[in-house]
């Protein structure tokens, strides 16, 4: 049974540790022969080399067991100091490397505790059994300085690595958040475009369909009325084209501004290369024209205002206009009635828009056909302006739509 071959990436750290241990062991021989100037070596060299070799061998486990490695190298260094060797960097090299690895892989408290413990042991052994001729400054300052240096360097390296990891994590999180935000904005923009096109196209196509049907029925029997209905039909289709062009122009204007290709604000580039001012966005001022457009389809709309009209943002005005437009379109398509009422009620901070009709709908289950987006679009528009809306059948008959919109919303989704 053969052993599984190890990956080269796993062997590289072991080779580095083995080479480092060998280099430190090579320094132990001259380190064990260091004496004070004019003094003879009073002890043999080989015990210091043997103890330093054991400490160097312990470095092979410094990555997986940094605490045990520090304890082993500290005991070896303490024994070297107790035998009377002068503690130089050549003999303290294994302990310094072990302390650096400990500070790099553990917390600051653990590294400082073991470092201080090693300094106490080394200084105590040096004071009790060290060479008597050795200056007291070397016995105290030397070991403390050589052991504090690798601990400080390891702590700094660990903190720098943690900081870089945190910066990278924040950058990755910001990138993910930016991509998610971009996808969310694209989805919201698609929904808004679909809602605008639905409001523009559905309203005029319903009126055009009703007028075309009336025209077909009266073309032979009442040619005078048919001619008037044909003129109304032409006006309806022209209005649909104008409003559709204005909506597409706003979307194109928004895209061109994003790409930096449009000049003055409020103009769009036409097919002949000239700037054409965009038509004003529909709002409450256009509600009388909207109500009049339904007369061609046989629906009389009554507009009523309660309270003192207050300033309203363009986004909220557009939301109110589209809700009224969609509600009246649903009345034309699905209700058996010749009249509808639109009530605008102003309060100190809200505008209540109520659209009612007093006739039962053609469908007993829902005022809109299955799969329609009219009610969904009205609800989305109200919520986009930080408002609320309720829709349903009236107890006395008919259908009612009530939308409450803030006069100064916190956010505006629709373009002004």
Buried (B, 14 or more C-beta within 10 A) or exposed (E): EEEEEEEEEEEEEEEEBBEBBEEBBEBBBEBBBBBEEEEEBEEEBEBBBBBBBBBBBBBBBBBEBBBEBBBBBBBBBBBBBBBBBBBBEBBBBBBBBBBBBBBBBBEEEBBBEBBBEBBEBBBBBBEEEBBEEBEEEBBBEBBBEBBBBBBBBBBEEBEEEEEEEEEEEEEEEEEEEEEEEEEEEEEEBEBBBEBBBBBBBBBBBBBBBBBBEBBEEBBEEEEEBBEBBBEBBEBBBEBBEEBBBBBBBBBBBEEBEEEEEBEEEEBBBEEEEEEEEBBEBBBBEBBEEBBEBBEBBEBEBEBEEEEEEEEBBBBBBBBBBBBBBBBBBBBBBBBEBEBBBBBBBBEEEBBBBBBBBBBBBEEEEEBBEEEBBBBEBBBBBBEBBBBBBEBEEEEEEBBBBBBBBBBEBEEBBBBE
